[in-house]
Amino acid sequence: MTQTEINWPDALRATDRGEQAAAVSALRDILQKGLRVALGTRDDVSEAHIEDFAQESLLRVLDRLYQFQGRSKFTTWAQSIALNTAFAELRRKRWQDVSLDALTAQGERMADPAAMPDDLFGAGEDRERLVAALRKSIEEDLTPKQRAGILAELQGMPFDQVSQLLGTTRNAAYKLLHDARRALKSRLHEAGITNQDIQSAFNV
Amino acid sequence: MNPDDQPLTAPQVGELVKLIGQTRDVEFDCSECIAHVGEFAETQLEGRPLDEALAKVEHHLTLCPECREEWLALMKILEASV
């Protein structure tokens, strides 16, 4: 039987221990091969890392079998979990030395008018009006956590790490920042600044 | 304020403005994106049109660099196994 013909969820749940062990072993090999393709050229990833990621991913896939809804091939779904597992760990290592205190202190400085002068993007009435409204909204509409989170995001810190520092989940961190972006957008719209204005002023 | 203490640079504020411009009232979060990204990747590879849920995945990928990084890696794996 080829890999594409295997009913993976059934095989991985098989009561026949030999059948189940064979499926688990085959899936581990597939995950490991995929991780090698995705991460093999990175300087910070060794073959030992790939083996560890594959094993950890395998356990997560087995834990979440009930979540597989058949919208993609099973192996594609499993690979997406493996990549999420591996990248989360690599990001955690890269950002582990950043503290919440340092992030919060920097986030508070975002509310300082000097942090964002009107002419940050050069002269131009539209740009200056936009920067002024943005600065006012950052100061008045965002919570300290949202300021810290937005700043972290702009500095390239991944949501995994932002959520860890804020003591929340990746989804909750995304929602916190989504709410912050919506508040900022709403304030800009109240100030008469539309998406079209943003696009023409910043060519985005 | 010392330039080294500036919490925001012009490119970062530009990025923030760009993110604000792309913000929608309802967006997929990372879990919803991860749940659908396999289907999204296969649909992209096969050149099929996106349904409503997959369009939300596409939008999330424009806003979330982590999910985008994972999706690009998934595409690399799928392309290697074609």
Interface residues (C-beta under 8 A of the other chain):
Chain A: G34 V37 A38 L39 Q67 R71 S72 K73 T76 W77 Q79 S80 I81 L83 N84 F87 R91 Q106 G107 R109 M110 D112 A114 A115 M116 L120 F121 L130 V131 L134 I150 L151 E153 L154 Q155 G156 P158 F159 D160 R170 N171 Y174 K175 H178 R181 R182 L184 K185 L188 N195 I198 Q199 F202 V204
Chain B: M1 D5 Q6 P7 L8 A10 Q12 V13 G14 E15 L16 V17 K18 L19 I20 G21 T23 D25 E27 D29 C30 S31 I34 A35 H36 V37 G38 E39 A41 E42 C64 P65 E66 E69 E70 A73 L74 K76 I77 L78 A80 S81
